[in-house]
């Protein structure tokens, strides 16, 4: 709602963004496993360090994220993140995401086709 109030985007754009982003993974992975799959805690910590000051009074990363970074966690890339992965589990998570994402994308296109500009 704040994004709409600030004029950053209208409601339809925000809804479309959520369908096109969260909709393609959130029914298969939760946010922590998604972070493991898409770059691990380090990638997200870089984003958090820039965004946190605009969202809260936090000046440091949450301790669980910092511990994973200190431990060298890279998610599925090295088998250690919020979860631990064998090479087969890491490969399967990636395959599952891609298989599901294309199906989810097809549903979004079917029910919410982009209108000609």
C-alpha positions in Angstrom: 0.0 0.0 0.0 2.8 2.4 0.8 4.3 1.8 -2.7 1.0 2.8 -4.2 0.8 5.9 -1.9 4.3 6.9 -2.8 3.4 6.6 -6.5 6.1 4.0 -7.2 3.6 1.7 -8.9 -0.1 1.3 -9.2 -2.0 -1.7 -7.7 -2.2 -3.6 -11.1 1.5 -3.4 -11.6 2.2 -4.6 -8.0 -0.2 -7.5 -8.4 1.3 -8.5 -11.8 4.8 -8.3 -10.2 3.8 -10.6 -7.4 2.2 -13.1 -9.8 5.3 -13.1 -12.1 7.8 -13.3 -9.2 6.4 -15.0 -6.1 3.9 -17.1 -8.1 6.5 -19.0 -10.0 8.3 -20.3 -6.9 6.4 -19.8 -3.7 4.2 -22.9 -4.1 7.3 -25.1 -4.2 9.8 -23.3 -2.0 9.5 -21.2 1.0 11.6 -18.0 1.2 14.6 -19.6 2.9 14.9 -22.5 0.5 14.4 -20.0 -2.3 17.3 -17.9 -1.1 19.4 -21.1 -1.0 18.5 -21.9 -4.6 19.0 -18.4 -6.0 22.3 -17.3 -4.5 22.5 -18.2 -0.9 22.6 -16.0 2.2 25.5 -13.8 1.0 23.6 -12.5 -2.1 20.6 -11.7 0.0 22.7 -10.0 2.7 24.1 -7.6 0.1 20.6 -6.6 -0.7 19.5 -6.5 2.9 22.3 -4.1 3.8 21.1 -1.6 1.3 17.4 -2.1 1.9 17.2 -2.5 5.7 17.9 1.2 6.5 14.8 2.2 4.4 12.6 -0.4 6.2 13.6 -0.3 9.8 16.1 1.0 12.4 18.3 -2.1 11.9 21.9 -1.4 11.3 23.2 -4.9 11.1 22.1 -8.1 9.5 20.0 -10.5 11.5 22.3 -12.9 13.4 21.2 -16.1 11.7 22.0 -14.5 8.3 25.4 -13.3 9.5 26.3 -16.7 11.0 25.5 -18.4 7.6 27.7 -15.8 5.8 30.5 -16.3 8.3 30.2 -20.1 7.8 30.6 -19.6 4.0 27.1 -20.7 3.2 26.2 -20.4 -0.5 23.0 -22.4 -0.6 22.8 -25.1 -3.2 26.0 -23.9 -4.8 28.1 -25.5 -2.1 25.4 -27.6 -0.3 25.2 -25.4 2.7 22.7 -22.6 3.4 19.5 -22.5 5.5 19.4 -26.2 4.6 22.2 -28.6 3.8 22.1 -30.3 0.4 23.7 -33.3 -1.2 24.7 -32.8 -4.8 21.7 -34.8 -5.9 19.4 -32.7 -3.7 20.8 -29.5 -5.0 20.3 -30.6 -8.6 16.8 -31.8 -7.9 15.8 -28.5 -6.3 17.0 -26.7 -9.4 15.2 -29.1 -11.7 12.0 -28.8 -9.6 12.1 -25.0 -9.7 12.5 -24.8 -13.5 9.9 -27.5 -14.1 7.4 -25.7 -11.8 8.3 -22.2 -13.0 7.4 -22.9 -16.6 4.0 -24.4 -15.6 3.3 -21.5 -13.2 4.2 -19.0 -15.9 1.8 -20.7 -18.4 -1.0 -20.4 -15.8 -0.3 -16.7 -15.3 -0.3 -16.2 -19.1 -3.5 -18.1 -19.4 -5.5 -16.2 -16.7 -3.7 -12.8 -16.8 -2.5 -12.3 -20.4 -0.5 -9.1 -21.0 -2.7 -6.6 -22.8 -1.3 -4.9 -25.9 0.2 -1.5 -25.1 
